[in-house]
Amino acid sequence: MKVKTYSLKGKAGTAIDLPEHFDTPYRPDLIKRAVLALQSQRYQPHGVDELAGKRTTAESWQTGHGRSRVPRVKGGGTSAANQGAFAPGTVGGRVAHPPEARKVLVERINKKERRLAIRSAIAATANKQHVAERGHRVSGVPSIPLVVSDELETLSSTKAVMDFVRALGLDEDLDRAVRGRKVRAGKGKMRGRRMKTPKSFLIVVGEDRGIGLGARNLPGVDVVEVHGLNVELLAPGTHPGRLVVWTKSAIERLEKEKLFL
């Protein structure tokens, strides 16, 4: 499969062959498993003290007192406030099924399956239908997949990156991310996650020589070196078909170093 390379001004150049990664069969089921496995590694175990609600001298009165046989704190009479111990249904009792820190939260996926998922996600980025179904605006993009010259790696200012974005027709998708930025619903807004921002395009480079600095202020835009690619960057939220901008050196490195094969 051949695609044209483009300059930062949007002019078409020579055509290059894409690596075999782009011919991988589409496997959305495997991509979803790989993304969930990656996300599970960020979970933080939490649980209650194993002795919570059990540090008490309470005992049941047993039968013959006209009272229920729940454990009761000694020396406090028979009021409900003095109930409680090991019985979850009583005042002051332990929690019935509390969260436990020993619970295994991390999901595992085989190495070959993970690599196949990454290759399948790469192939999905080269399918215009998948990219459009994901919600990206691609009407002004000259080619999918979009391969540009290595000069992109050296852009270190937001102004220079924005000039490139307009020249290649990526500004429509960037505007979608800007307009879609909104305040998160729920209590997460009070816990350092106030805003939700849609994902825009991903820039994959052979080497970051300044582009990470130049594009970091663009909403929804991510920058990654090709060896650091993972399935969540290619398919955020388990949805394949992200709009990706590749540099020529990233494509060459993908093929030369046989990454993810």
Sequence and secondary structure as in RCSB ss.txt:
>XXXX:A:sequence
MKVKTYSLKGKAGTAIDLPEHFDTPYRPDLIKRAVLALQSQRYQPHGVDELAGKRTTAESWQTGHGRSRVPRVKG
GGTSAANQGAFAPGTVGGRVAHPPEARKVLVERINKKERRLAIRSAIAATANKQHVAERGHRVSGVPSIPLVVSD
ELETLSSTKAVMDFVRALGLDEDLDRAVRGRKVRAGKGKMRGRRMKTPKSFLIVVGEDRGIGLGARNLPGVDVVE
VHGLNVELLAPGTHPGRLVVWTKSAIERLEKEKLFL
>XXXX:A:secstr
 EEEEE TTS EEEEEE  GGGG    HHHHHHHHHHHHHTT       TTTTT    EE  SSSSS  SEE TT
STT GGGB SS TTSTT   SS   TTS       HHHHHHHHHHHHHHTT HHHHHHTT   TT S SSEEE G
GGGG  SHHHHHHHHHHTT HHHHHHHHHT EE SSGGGGTT  EE     EEEESS SSHHHHHTTSTT EEEE
GGG  HHHHSGGG     EEEEHHHHHHHHHTTTT 
